[in-house]
Amino acid sequence: MNGAESLIRTLIASDVEVCFANPGTSEIQFVIALDKVEGMRCVLGVAEAVVTGCADGYARMAEKPAATLLHCGPGFANGIANVHNARRANAPMVNIVGDQATYHRAFDPPLTADTEGLARAVSHWVRTSGSAQQVSSDGAAAVQAARTPPGQIATLIVPADVAWGEGIGPGVPLPVPVRPQVVPEVLQTVARILRSSEGVMLLLTGQTLSEAGLFAAHRIAQATGAKLRTPTHVPRMACGRGRVPVDRVPYAVDMAIKGLAEFKQIILVGAKPPMGFFAYPGKPSLMAPQDCAMTLLARPEQDGVAALQWLADEIGAPRLVPIKETGPKPRIASGRFQPEAFGMTLAALLPENAIVADDSITSGRALFPVMFNASPHDWIQSTGGAIGHGFPCATGAAVACPNRKVICLQADGAGMYTLQALWTQAREKLDVVNVVFANRVYKILYGELRAGGVMPGRAADTFFDLGRPDLDWVRLSKGMGVEAVWVETLEAFADTFRAACGRRGPFLIEFRI
Ligand SMILES: Cc1ncc(C[n+]2csc(CCOP(=O)(O)OP(=O)(O)O)c2C)c(N)n1
């Protein structure tokens, strides 16, 4: 058995079941091995940022890593933006990157690159496998690294001669490390703050946005008057009716500062102190008042859910606390696109147990509170700010959860980065309804300009306007095998969306706004 087959068998033994790939010559041995071995679903992405974005969406929903198979330094480099997004979401991922045979590298052939350097920039764990005998234990170590809480990026570089050399068979899967508990001293400190302080806010992210985590936080909030918030972008959150409605820190700096002005104590649960997405001249980096105390309850890798549950019991919060309905009633709106009216319409029509992958940028700004009363769903989003995440993330989520409807909310500019994911959706017959917000501009960047009191000039119109020619999403989508229609009113959207949700398979709605 060669190195490649030993590695593939190790991955399968370590419960890695899906390989998103865009291979080349140096990965041929893996392709041959995948042909021989049962147990690994192979999914092609025809751009590396699709491959890595799929692996991210998959990991968030499957709660375990997929493997990616990428071609040398340049192939990995093409996928980096969505590896970055996965890293910022603490999504586990195992990247297998082929490379020049060890003895061939000295001749500096064309694809030679600093593959390790590229990998280090976005990975928690990087190793170049030294031999065909070693590659299976390297694979087991890579999976263990990826599954180390809160979830990590592991990148294993495999030179071609390591892949084709004589291996020693599959490696032994390594144990999955458990989340460390929060120490009692920290729990006692936070319990004291909750008992004695006014103006307390719990800022929650990561695993604490699960139903269990949110409910424990809700018990604390009801018992003490503390408020709950999440950061502006969440990696995955249990949302909708029956789930605890928690609003986010707003994106815009002035609104965030205003929204946090009342707080004197912020308890960080898997979260960082609330900072601006960017700095602006004359504005602070941190959104909380200067005299607001910050206390770290749980680091991202710690068991924040257990910590919240312990605290809720410690302060004597009742175990059964009703979740009151807040926010507007979902209803189908009419007329032209309007962020809030769109949200209300989506909330009215969202299928039960859907997964929403959100890369909607400005068009989605008003979505969150209006979705509180939608059917229960999971919300996944880019927490790394690298656009082009929605289509592939939705695609990977659909691979992970074949029995759930995936709704992809995709801004048009960002969508152009990774639209090839539509082809993967068609090929794999994935159940995704894609909604493209076709405002035909980089609206957020126009907004940044105007917020600074600057009127757009020739360069801004060149760089921020996506017209001339207008993108035709219906034809782009159909060209990749995904049925599509365009709409320009909310009532037409409602009819089309309802019909799309009533059938299986991928569909795209271009909302001209
Ligand atoms: C990888 C990456 N490249 C560039 C940017 C900068 N950027 C942020 S938003 C944006 C345009 C977004 O336009 P669109 O997706 O159409 O959304 P809209 O602003 O219209 O809502 C760009 C280019 C980024 N965040 N990430």
The ligand as an SDF file (V2000), in Angstrom:
LIG
                    3D

 26 27  0  0  0  0  0  0  0  0999 V2000
  -11.6230   38.7070   -0.0580 C   0  0  0  0  0  0  0  0  0  0  0  0
  -12.1190   40.1080    0.0320 C   0  0  0  0  0  0  0  0  0  0  0  0
  -11.8570   40.9630   -0.9780 N   0  0  0  0  0  0  0  0  0  0  0  0
  -12.3250   42.2250   -0.9110 C   0  0  0  0  0  0  0  0  0  0  0  0
  -13.0200   42.6700    0.1570 C   0  0  0  0  0  0  0  0  0  0  0  0
  -13.4660   44.1200    0.2560 C   0  0  0  0  0  0  0  0  0  0  0  0
  -14.8830   44.2440    0.1220 N   0  0  0  0  0  0  0  0  0  0  0  0
  -15.6930   44.2680    1.1930 C   0  0  0  0  0  0  0  0  0  0  0  0
  -17.2670   44.4010    0.8030 S   0  0  0  0  0  0  0  0  0  0  0  0
  -16.9090   44.4520   -0.8500 C   0  0  0  0  0  0  0  0  0  0  0  0
  -17.9910   44.6140   -1.8570 C   0  0  0  0  0  0  0  0  0  0  0  0
  -19.2380   43.8960   -1.5180 C   0  0  0  0  0  0  0  0  0  0  0  0
  -20.1880   44.1030   -2.5370 O   0  0  0  0  0  0  0  0  0  0  0  0
  -21.4350   43.1660   -2.6510 P   0  0  0  0  0  0  0  0  0  0  0  0
  -21.0200   41.7780   -2.3930 O   0  0  0  0  0  0  0  0  0  0  0  0
  -22.1040   43.4370   -3.9330 O   0  0  0  0  0  0  0  0  0  0  0  0
  -22.3440   43.6110   -1.4440 O   0  0  0  0  0  0  0  0  0  0  0  0
  -23.0700   45.0180   -1.2200 P   0  0  0  0  0  0  0  0  0  0  0  0
  -22.0070   45.9160   -0.6840 O   0  0  0  0  0  0  0  0  0  0  0  0
  -23.5790   45.4980   -2.5220 O   0  0  0  0  0  0  0  0  0  0  0  0
  -24.1170   44.7480   -0.2400 O   0  0  0  0  0  0  0  0  0  0  0  0
  -15.5630   44.3370   -1.0740 C   0  0  0  0  0  0  0  0  0  0  0  0
  -14.9460   44.3170   -2.4050 C   0  0  0  0  0  0  0  0  0  0  0  0
  -13.2650   41.7360    1.2000 C   0  0  0  0  0  0  0  0  0  0  0  0
  -13.9360   42.0510    2.2930 N   0  0  0  0  0  0  0  0  0  0  0  0
  -12.8260   40.4720    1.0890 N   0  0  0  0  0  0  0  0  0  0  0  0
  1  2  1  0
  2  3  1  0
  2 26  2  0
  3  4  2  0
  4  5  1  0
  5  6  1  0
  5 24  2  0
  6  7  1  0
  7  8  2  0
  7 22  1  0
  8  9  1  0
  9 10  1  0
 10 11  1  0
 10 22  2  0
 11 12  1  0
 12 13  1  0
 13 14  1  0
 14 15  2  0
 14 16  1  0
 14 17  1  0
 17 18  1  0
 18 19  2  0
 18 20  1  0
 18 21  1  0
 22 23  1  0
 24 25  1  0
 24 26  1  0
M  CHG  1   7   1
M  END
$$$$
